[in-house]
Amino acid sequence: MIDAHAHLNEIQDITGAVQRANEAGITAIIAVGMDLSSNQHTMELARRFPGIVHPAVGYHPWSLVELERVKEITTANTRRFFGI
């Protein structure tokens, strides 16, 4: 089973959350960002939990000023993102 939309950046104990998800039968988590900070954090989590956490870049309209930087991250990491 896959968790198709998780905001892992909002969780305090990410290691514990990933472990509990795995114990519950979750084999992959698509971690979704919504602004520059959460997208960068999502990329870091994908590096920390390879094969389990898959990054999906996103941006919320209230973060419009960060859109160009989000595009740069996306362009620089096109092979790493699972979704946009």
MOMOGI-V611199 format. One record per backbone hydrogen bond with DSSP energy under -1.0 kcal/mol. CO is the residue of the C=O (numbers start at 1). NH is the residue of the N-H. If there is no record, write none. Layout:
co:CO nh:NH
co:CO nh:NH
This chain:
co:1 nh:27
co:3 nh:30
co:6 nh:8
co:6 nh:32
co:7 nh:10
co:8 nh:11
co:12 nh:14
co:13 nh:17
co:14 nh:18
co:15 nh:19
co:16 nh:20
co:17 nh:21
co:18 nh:22
co:19 nh:23
co:20 nh:24
co:21 nh:26
co:22 nh:25
co:28 nh:3
co:29 nh:54
co:30 nh:6
co:31 nh:56
co:34 nh:60
co:35 nh:39
co:36 nh:40
co:37 nh:41
co:38 nh:42
co:39 nh:43
co:40 nh:44
co:41 nh:45
co:42 nh:46
co:43 nh:47
co:44 nh:48
co:45 nh:49
co:49 nh:52
co:49 nh:53
co:52 nh:29
co:54 nh:31
co:55 nh:82
co:55 nh:83
co:56 nh:33
co:60 nh:63
co:61 nh:64
co:63 nh:66
co:64 nh:67
co:66 nh:70
co:67 nh:71
co:68 nh:72
co:69 nh:73
co:70 nh:74
co:71 nh:75
co:72 nh:76
co:73 nh:77
co:77 nh:80
co:77 nh:81
co:83 nh:57
